[in-house]
Amino acid sequence: MINPIEILGLVAAILTTAAFLPQVYKTWKTKSADSLSVSMLFIFVTGVLCWLIYGFLIHSIPIILANLVTAISGFLLLYFKYRYKN
């Protein structure tokens, strides 16, 4: 049986990760990343990578999965920021 705390972690991971995906999709579809701050993206991705490492260190599947997907999304936004530069 799954621990209720792990279920809460999985729900939180799904919601916080899913909240970030519309921005990635919108940036990809519009081919515009003008409104995104490079500083914010670097700080955000650095924080997400720290969470990912932390998740591995404590063997937490919810933290690992959420931050792996979010890190990929963050790197995509950084890529889009430079790819779609005017």
HELIX and SHEET records of a PDB file:
HELIX    1   1 PRO A    4  THR A   30  1                                  27    
HELIX    2   2 VAL A   38  ILE A   58  1                                  21    
HELIX    3   3 ILE A   61  ARG A   83  1                                  23    
END                                                                             
